């Protein structure tokens, strides 16, 4: 059973999400929040598997709420939903620690699949935003001293694995490319995430672009 907290300042939007969840026995809505501060409080109280987070809300917005939920160290993961197809929103949400970013016009089955994926520890980005996110990231200033320090902590093999992951390769594809066992690749990925402080592969990909390991084709 996957538990969900719905966060949106629009009552009709919350109702629509809730009705969609009711159609799937494996999804349960624990509650609804109307702004970021309420979302942070309810997440601490209810410990949902997934927080379905709006971006633009009065008071504390979804980006700041995501940051506070993630830094609290709880198990809840955030899937950001917005009507705004802007690079900065996607980038800021993922930098804040969100495990996914989808547009509100996504098909119902895409949203349900996204919730399940995030709950399972995977990351989700709306296909239409992936290219924009990468392009936006590469327009940012160079990496920080802290990012350089984290990069130096990676072994040569870990850098090879991270670079391959950042180009979109699955563990199986990385294994084939580097002539490694898939279980070995998985172990490398887990160590990379731990060393750079990333929660999932999306965060690792952003890091790889930030430090210049990869660039758009």
VODRENGU-380606 format. One record per residue: x, y, z of N, C-alpha, C in turn; residue in three letters. Coordinates in steps of 0.001 Angstrom, whole numbers, padded with zeros to 6 digits, always signed. Last residue first. Layout:
N
XYZXYZXYZala;...
END
This chain:
217
+024363+016749-026123+024930+016427-027438+024739+017602-028371unk;+025205+018422-023047+024226+018011-024062+024905+017726-025382unk;+027845+016888-021093+027234+018061-021720+026204+017571-022726unk;+029374+015699-018083+028674+015492-019342+028074+016802-019812unk;+030819+016796-016039+031193+015453-016528+030559+015157-017872unk;+030243+019271-014880+030802+019229-016219+031253+017870-016704unk;+028926+019582-012543+030397+019569-012472+031054+019382-013830unk;+026242+019524-013416+026759+020680-012679+028289+020726-012738unk;+025982+016975-014493+025942+018130-015390+026518+019377-014718unk;+026194+015499-012124+027115+015236-013228+027150+016397-014214unk;+024014+016486-010655+025380+016697-010169+026382+016538-011316unk;+021933+015470-012211+022090+016921-012067+023512+017256-011617unk;+022381+012721-011743+022505+013266-013100+022702+014781-013057unk;+021806+012558-009023+023151+012252-009497+023392+012811-010896unk;+019098+013138-008992+020015+014035-008305+021454+013814-008781unk;+018261+010857-010407+018029+012192-010962+018978+013197-010324unk;+018903+008720-008698+019659+008900-009939+019455+010284-010551unk;+018754+009985-005286+018416+009073-006368+019193+009440-007614unk;+019874+011619-003367+018852+010666-002946+018567+009625-004014unk;+023305+012390-002864+022133+012374-003740+021152+011306-003283unk;+025853+012753-001774+024681+013176-001021+023422+013248-001854unk;+028057+011725-002911+027690+013079-003342+026428+013581-002650unk;+028243+009218-001610+029374+010156-001573+028973+011581-001940unk;+025792+007948-002157+026178+008227-000775+027266+009306-000716unk;+025902+007722-004935+024812+008485-004313+025194+008885-002892unk;+028145+006032-005149+028163+007385-005733+027101+008257-005067unk;+027206+003698-003975+028325+004418-003348+028418+005851-003866unk;+025206+003026-005824+024851+003282-004420+025955+004051-003706unk;+026780+002613-008104+025770+003674-008089+025395+004031-006655unk;+028285+000359-007309+028954+001627-007626+027965+002788-007538unk;+026218-001511-007086+027002-001161-005901+027729+000170-006103unk;+025430-001643-009754+024479-001194-008740+025198-000765-007471unk;+027746-002725-010866+027314-001379-011250+026362-000818-010207unk;+027640-005249-009710+028771-004363-009404+028423-002920-009737unk;+025392-006289-010885+025383-006086-009434+026525-005162-009002unk;+026274-006509-013509+025243-005529-013200+025164-005253-011697unk;+029805-006627-013963+028561-007300-013599+027538-006235-013212unk;+031327-004879-016750+031175-005171-015330+029910-005991-015118unk;+032029-003420-019094+032411-004823-018906+032433-005190-017412unk;+031000-001000-019648+032224-001013-018856+032729-002426-018550unk;+028734-001692-021177+029692-000721-021694+031035-000802-020976unk;+027335-003446-019501+027819-003904-020810+028923-002990-021332unk;+026798-001752-017326+027553-002996-017139+028139-003484-018451unk;+025201+000176-018529+026495+000566-017962+027387-000664-017812unk;+023011-001423-019141+023772-000816-020237+025145-000360-019758unk;+022124-002070-016568+022511-003139-017494+023368-002591-018635unk;+021469+000432-015548+022550-000346-014936+023052-001437-015870unk;+020984+002619-018426+020497+001811-017314+021675+001075-016701unk;+022062+005870-019450+022222+004410-019470+021607+003757-018232unk;+022055+008632-019608+020791+007920-019740+020878+006417-019738unk;+024268+009984-019002+023902+009982-020421+022647+009164-020686unk;+024573+009432-016333+024118+010774-016706+023751+010880-018174unk;+025665+006882-016408+024302+007057-015887+023732+008400-016344unk;+028222+007528-017358+027336+006683-018159+025885+006833-017719unk;+029171+009050-015212+029088+009640-016548+028134+008850-017434unk;+029154+007128-013172+028296+008313-013078+028115+008959-014442unk;+031129+005361-014143+029751+004901-013959+028793+006090-013918unk;+033387+007020-014118+032962+006375-015359+031503+005943-015269unk;+033481+007608-011392+033264+008698-012346+032800+008138-013692unk;+034088+005084-010410+032808+005712-010056+032486+006872-010983unk;+036675+004741-011427+035595+003862-011884+034228+004474-011578unk;+038041+006712-009971+038006+006783-011430+036867+005929-011991unk;+036039+007674-007087+037129+006952-007741+036995+007099-009259unk;+035212+010791-005581+034836+009639-006405+036075+008992-007013unk;+036111+013047-004399+035939+011878-003524+035590+010623-004315unk;+036009+014999-006299+037327+014439-005998+037234+013189-005134unk;+033323+015687-006093+033796+015009-007298+035142+014331-007033unk;+033314+017031-003677+032578+015783-003787+033043+014979-004998unk;+034835+019278-004406+035311+018385-003344+034630+017026-003424unk;+033160+020425-006307+034490+019958-006723+035056+018984-005690unk;+031049+021143-004670+030831+020132-005702+032165+019569-006199unk;+032376+023103-003173+031841+021925-002505+031590+020802-003508unk;+032953+025058-005112+034049+024327-004454+033568+023064-003760unk;+030528+024590-007827+031011+025214-006608+032205+024437-006042unk;+030626+024855-011433+030360+024159-010189+031059+024840-009014unk;+029587+027849-013267+030380+026652-013009+030139+026063-011638unk;+026119+028919-013806+027545+029141-013552+028252+027828-013233unk;+023939+027336-016322+024233+027853-014997+025728+028091-014827unk;+023415+026067-018620+023537+027520-018714+023903+028144-017375unk;+022991+023439-018011+024286+023773-018615+024465+025274-018807unk;+020348+023462-017103+021438+023183-016173+022771+023639-016735unk;+018898+023813-019463+018905+024871-018457+020084+024699-017512unk;+019329+021372-020746+019784+022606-021380+019891+023738-020367unk;+018086+019635-018905+019510+019497-019194+020063+020786-019792unk;+015444+020578-019065+016151+020578-017792+017658+020505-018011unk;+014778+020101-021712+014832+021472-021224+015630+021574-019933unk;+014814+017293-021763+015752+018041-022596+015906+019475-022090unk;+012696+016777-019846+014052+016259-019685+015069+017067-020475unk;+010109+017521-020321+010951+018443-019566+012413+018015-019511unk;+008740+015519-021583+008883+016781-022278+009809+017766-021595unk;+008673+013481-019598+009517+013361-020794+009753+014680-021513unk;+008929+014350-016230+008077+014421-017408+008939+014405-018662unk;+010742+012126-014265+010706+013463-014854+009833+013403-016096unk;+011288+010281-011342+010417+010501-012495+010536+011944-012963unk;+013050+007626-009701+012854+009042-009972+012070+009208-011262unk;+012424+005122-007140+012889+005580-008438+012630+007079-008593unk;+011267+004222-004835+012642+004707-004763+013219+005163-006080unk;+008649+003623-004825+009559+002482-004899+011030+002906-004869unk;+007485+006108-004954+007339+005341-003707+008326+004178-003659unk;+008036+006667-007625+008681+007461-006581+008622+006727-005245unk;+006343+004778-008851+007786+004755-009082+008533+005496-007984unk;+003791+005541-008002+004310+004212-007657+005827+004154-007804unk;+003665+008086-009161+003547+007922-007711+004130+006588-007277unk;+003838+007412-011898+004849+008256-011271+004847+008118-009760unk;+001511+005974-012302+002795+005292-012484+003914+006081-011816unk;-000294+008077-011889-000320+006906-011010+001006+006156-011089unk;+000445+009746-014044+000550+010214-012663+000599+009042-011688unk;-000149+008124-016203+001220+008602-016027+001451+009078-014593unk;-002880+007752-015978-002017+006588-015793-000555+006991-015613unk;-003784+010407-016513-003972+009782-015198-003048+008602-014953unk;-001319+012370-018287-002420+011423-018297-002553+010773-016915unk;-000545+015741-017316-000140+014357-017560-001364+013453-017536unk;-001051+018286-016646-001816+017770-017788-001358+016364-018176unk;+000705+018929-014668-000641+018548-014260-001499+018054-015422unk;+003949+017450-015143+002979+018507-015415+001580+018012-015085unk;+006270+016298-012663+005321+016050-013740+004424+017268-013930unk;+009098+015187-011191+008469+016419-011638+007574+016090-012828unk;+010733+013651-008324+010079+013645-009623+009399+014964-009918unk;+011817+013951-005901+012166+012718-006610+011498+012640-007974unk;+013267+016971-004658+012121+016231-005189+012598+015010-005963unk;+015333+018558-003758+015271+017176-003296+014072+016392-003776unk;+015889+020955-004827+015368+020969-003461+015221+019564-002901unk;+016502+020254-007377+017606+020673-006519+017171+020687-005056unk;+013914+019822-008286+014821+018685-008184+016025+019020-007302unk;+012941+022463-008178+012256+021382-007457+013191+020200-007254unk;+014668+023857-009867+014624+024195-008444+013968+023084-007626unk;+014062+022590-012352+015408+022551-011793+015380+022809-010286unk;+011339+023181-012670+011810+021796-012660+013165+021701-011980unk;+011441+025997-012589+010641+025251-011628+011123+023811-011523unk;+013109+026668-014745+013527+026989-013393+012749+026202-012352unk;+011653+025860-017054+012877+025175-016676+013233+025397-015209unk;+008140+025505-016950+009291+026388-016925+010515+025657-016395unk;+005321+024903-017327+006386+024184-018026+007631+025075-018114unk;+003009+024747-014856+003978+025633-015477+005165+024862-016030unk;+001401+023267-013364+000879+023590-014698+001917+024383-015488unk;+002924+020594-011463+002655+021994-011749+002086+022156-013149unk;+004076+018517-008880+003120+018673-009973+002892+020164-010211unk;+006627+016481-007534+006126+017828-007794+005219+017833-009012unk;+006848+014229-005093+006596+014273-006533+005921+015608-006825unk;+008989+013292-002482+008154+014340-003071+008076+014205-004587unk;+008862+010910+000181+009463+011395-001054+008474+012318-001754unk;+009497+010218+003600+008571+010691+002564+009337+011245+001365unk;+011188+009622+005642+011172+008690+004513+010286+009172+003369unk;+013083+012489+006906+012039+011478+006922+012057+010614+005671unk;+014837+014609+006936+015385+013268+007070+014356+012163+007136unk;+014397+017212+006470+013955+016707+007769+014457+015286+008018unk;+015017+017763+003878+016077+017965+004867+015672+017479+006257unk;+012499+017253+002671+013663+016409+002365+014737+016533+003448unk;+010906+019296+003733+010520+017888+003913+011721+016975+003709unk;+012247+021565+002846+012128+021308+004286+011756+019848+004567unk;+012018+021343+000052+013346+021423+000682+013257+021063+002170unk;+009229+021425-000246+009993+020230-000634+011340+020203+000060unk;+008763+024045+000568+008176+022938+001328+008909+021634+001023unk;+010077+025419-001468+010574+025523-000099+010027+024392+000769unk;+008409+024594-003614+009853+024375-003658+010434+024402-002244unk;+005794+025387-003036+006121+023968-003056+007606+023678-003076unk;+005872+028279-000766+005595+027579-002021+006068+026127-001957unk;+004243+029754+001905+005370+028908+001538+005045+028126+000275unk;+001881+031905+000526+002750+031644+001661+003955+030850+001220unk;+000063+030096-002015+000264+031273-001155+001125+030921+000046unk;+001852+028245-004548+000838+028309-003503+001098+029548-002660unk;+003173+026489-007096+002719+027838-006772+001570+027798-005774unk;+003482+023586-006940+004591+024537-006844+004108+025899-006369unk;+002196+020685-005181+002027+021795-006114+003194+022756-005933unk;+003086+017328-004622+003312+018724-004266+003085+019710-005411unk;+002444+014591-002978+002126+015117-004309+002053+016632-004171unk;+004557+012632-001262+003882+013926-001143+003695+014461-002557unk;+004509+009225-000349+004695+010222-001407+003909+011484-001083unk;+004151+008012+002115+005203+007518+001223+005546+008577+000180unk;+003669+010176+004985+003221+009526+003748+004404+009010+002943unk;+003652+010969+007860+004711+010168+007222+004227+009444+005960unk;+002061+012582+009478+001461+011414+008825+002478+010472+008171unk;+003653+014651+010585+002677+013946+011415+002250+012611+010807unk;+005254+015597+008555+005897+015193+009807+004956+014366+010675unk;+003244+016257+006748+004198+015211+006399+004886+014686+007655unk;+002011+018365+008053+001276+017117+007887+002201+015960+007499unk;+004056+020353+007932+003533+019877+009214+002854+018525+009071unk;+004404+020659+005164+005540+020273+006005+005046+019688+007327unk;+001814+021490+004452+002373+020257+003896+003530+019753+004748unk;+001623+023921+005708+000738+022844+006137+001257+021497+005642unk;+003489+025314+004213+003712+025139+005645+002852+024008+006193unk;+002315+025245+001564+003561+024583+001886+003782+024321+003367unk;-001263+024545+001511-000084+025400+001299+001152+024687+001842unk;-003202+022647+001913-003516+023741+000993-002345+024703+000765unk;-003314+019074+002000-002787+020337+002511-002997+021415+001460unk;-004914+016078+002939-004752+017135+001943-004256+018403+002630unk;-004225+012529+003545-004705+013869+003870-004451+014837+002740unk;-003755+010002+002625-003760+010210+004073-004320+011564+004469unk;-004972+007989+000158-004739+009389+000488-004847+009567+001997unk;-003514+005117-001177-004373+005648-000121-003996+007092+000180unk;-003316+002593-003612-003010+003981-003264-004010+004488-002224unk;-004217+000141-004364-002887+000185-003748-002463+001590-003350unk;-006669+000524-005635-006642-000035-004274-005284+000050-003585unk;-007625+003239-007376-006509+002291-007321-006350+001787-005888unk;-009496+005160-007263-009703+004136-008286-008626+003048-008242unk;-008595+007024-005487-009630+006098-005027-009870+004962-006015unk;-006930+008638-007015-006334+007675-006086-007348+006618-005652unk;-008860+010186-008325-008001+009297-009104-007392+008227-008200unk;-009878+011637-006206-010762+010709-006920-009955+009719-007749unk;-007599+013182-005584-008137+012234-004606-009025+011194-005278unk;-007313+014779-007859-006249+013842-007486-006785+012764-006552unk;-009758+016202-007681-009449+015378-008841-008374+014347-008542unk;-009460+017552-005246-010543+016587-005420-010246+015648-006581unk;-007333+019241-005842-007171+018229-004791-008231+017142-004927unk;-008583+020790-007791-007413+019987-008152-007190+018889-007119unk;-010553+022040-006325-010941+021135-007406-009778+020234-007829unk;-009010+023628-004551-009866+022553-004040-010238+021549-005125unk;-005725+024596-004770-006974+024564-005509-007811+023359-005085unk;-003328+024294-003521-004216+025326-002979-005561+025373-003701unk;-002110+021110-002607-002510+022016-003687-003462+023046-003106unk;-000995+018008-001908-000747+019402-001541-001061+020298-002732unk;-001738+014890-000539-001984+015790-001668-001815+017233-001200unk;+000077+012134+000390-000416+013414+000883-000543+014343-000313unk;-000337+008603+000296-000094+009857-000419-000668+011037+000352unk;+000969+005277+000512+000205+006373+001102+000638+007704+000489unk;+000610+002164-000919+001339+003426-000999+000468+004547-000463unk;+000837-001200+000000+000000+000000+000000+000874+001254+000000unk;
END
